[in-house]
Structures are given as structure tokens and as C-alpha cells.
Amino acid sequence: MLTVLLTSPRVAPGLLTWQAWSALRSAARVLAGSADHPQLPALTAAGVNAEVLAGRPPQDPQSLAAALRAAVAAAAGAGAVVWLAPPGDADPGLLDALAEPPLLLHGSRDLPGAHLLDVVGVMDALRVSCPWDARQTHESLLPYLLEEAYEAVETVEGGDLTALREELGDVLLQVLFHARIAAERSPSDGGFTIDDVADTLAAKMIRRHPHVFGSVAVSSADDVAANWEEIKKAERTERSAASGSPPPSVLDGVPFGQPALSLAAQLQRRAERAGFPAAAAGAAAAGAGEGASPAEELGAELMRVVARARTAGIDPETQLRAVARRYAERVRRWERSGRA
């Protein structure tokens, strides 16, 4: 009997299931294709003797299958033969070449998110070996960070959820790239690693979800949102006290580099939560008044439109983008029709 032991390259050698260790300890022979198989040191330390196929390991599935069949025949009656497959998935060519289907035994499996280790390794290699990637900085990458985020937004707006998978990968690349660049600086110079990014994010999400990770009780999504704002307010106050800076504002953290429509909506949301009069979102908030120029009056009117949208529960940025997409399609139909 042949057992093919499959292991994950993302799990430390030796961290195998109870079934895997049982199969290894009871096997008549344990075979590997090369002396550098990552599991061999762990097996040796555990008292499991593994053999490396004599001579040059077979390179094609047919030759390897023949060698494994011969090993099974030689061990007839003595027990099973365990083949330590190279880390990763089973080789379909080998499975097809074997006369009888082997027992596939998963000695270790990836945890959710384990494949992120692969892209971290790819990013490290690119930063070292690719001339373009090697010379990028936080500043030079900013246009791509915005571009990739907008492309992901576009796939959702267009309903192309299959393409969303790739676009989210492009957004993730930007996170990995910035973290890789930051890792080249010392911590005293603002350096950090991708693990620091993950740790900070996990800690923040746990801290802001006490109804999940703590003892706080909520009855609705509105309760969650209210708790979220209170926790953020406490965080701002704590940071301000630690740095000796002026008292925090509810507007702290609002990115003024975002599109103006979404900026206006976010400012209004933050101000309203702090108790700022909602009616002031029009002319007073925009600074328009007696003697205002046409441009200032238009700005004030746009601010009032944003306030109306928020009162109606509409995100103005999303709605304007939807209308703009419909407008673009009408222009294209007009062009295709001969501009009649």
C-alpha cells in the first residue's frame, strides 16, 4: 500500500497531524525524493527513519511512479510505504501514473490567510531584484494606490465581481509594497513591517468591537456605530494627551485629499456627530454670505446638496458616480448611432 503524505510549505516542518505521525511511525518505509526535503530533520528528530531514493531522483511522473511501485512490492506484507511528496499540492501526473490510487494523507493544511506569506515573499524578491520596484518610494507609489482603489470601486459599481478578485489583489500589492519600503527603515526612523501593519489592524478592530471581543452588549447596527465613534473619540483624546498637542477635533483624521463631494459628506457627518448644527452645512459652512462671488455661492449650494443627500440617506459621491456612468453610456450610444 502506498500513502502519499502531503504537507503545506507554509506550515513549519514537523507540525503534522496525529494521523500523519501514526502513518509515519507504522510505515515499513518512508521515502523522499531528495535529501533537502524540509520534513526530514523533524522526522529524524522524532526517530522516524526516512530514505532518500537512491541516485538521482526520477524527474518525470512515470519514472517516479515505477520507483514507488517497486518500493511497495519490496515491502509487501511488512506495512505501508509513505511517500513524502514535495511540499504543496499532489502532483496530478504522478497520481495518474500510479497503477492503483494511493492513499492521500494531508499531514498539514494551510490556515486561512496563509497564502499571504507567498505574496510577502514575492514582494521581497521584487524589491531586491527588479530595478523598477527597487527605486520606488512611498511618494512615487501614491498615484498607484489611488488608481488601484478606484479600479476596485469600478468593478463593484459595474457589477463585475469576478474582476473584483484581481483588483483587490492590486490594492493588497500597494499595502505590501509600502510596508516593504518601510521595513528598510529603523523603528526609530518610522520603520515598520507588514507584521506590524497586521498587528496594528488586529488590535484596532478588537478594540473597536467590544461587543464581539468584550462584554459590551448591543442591540442594533446603530449601537455599534455609536460605540465606534465613542471609542475613536477616546483614542483621539489619548493621542492628544500623550503628544501634548491641542485638544483633539472631531475632524481629526479626515483626509482632505479625497474627492470634494465625499470630503464634504464626511465633514458633515463628523460635525453632526459632535453636535454642530446641521443647518449650518449650507451657506455658513461654505463661508458664503453677503457679497459672495458666484463661485462661492455655487460652493455653498453644493454643500447644501450634500446635506440634502445625507438627510435622505444617500451617499452623494456614490450617487453622482452612478449618474455619471449612465451619462457616459448615453454619450457612447449617441456616438454609435451616428450622432443624430
Buried (B, 14 or more C-beta within 10 A) or exposed (E): BBBBBBBBBBBEBBEBBEEBBEBBEEBBBBBBBEEEBBBBEBBEEEEBEBEBBEEEBBEEBEEBBBBBBEBBEEBEEEEBBBBBBBBEEBBEEBBEBBEEEBEEBBBBEEEEEEEBEEBBEEBBEBBEEEEEBEEBEEEEBEEBBEEBBEBBBBBEEEEEEEBBEEBBEBBBBBBBBBBBBBBEEEEEEEBBBBEBBBEEEEEEEEBBBBBEEEEEEBEEEEEBEEBEBEBBBEBBEEEBEEEEEEEBEBEBEBEEEBEEBBBBBBBBBBBBBEEBEBEBBBBEBBEBEEEBEEEBBEBBBBBBBBBEBBEEEBBBBBEBBEEEEEEEEEEEEEEEEEEE
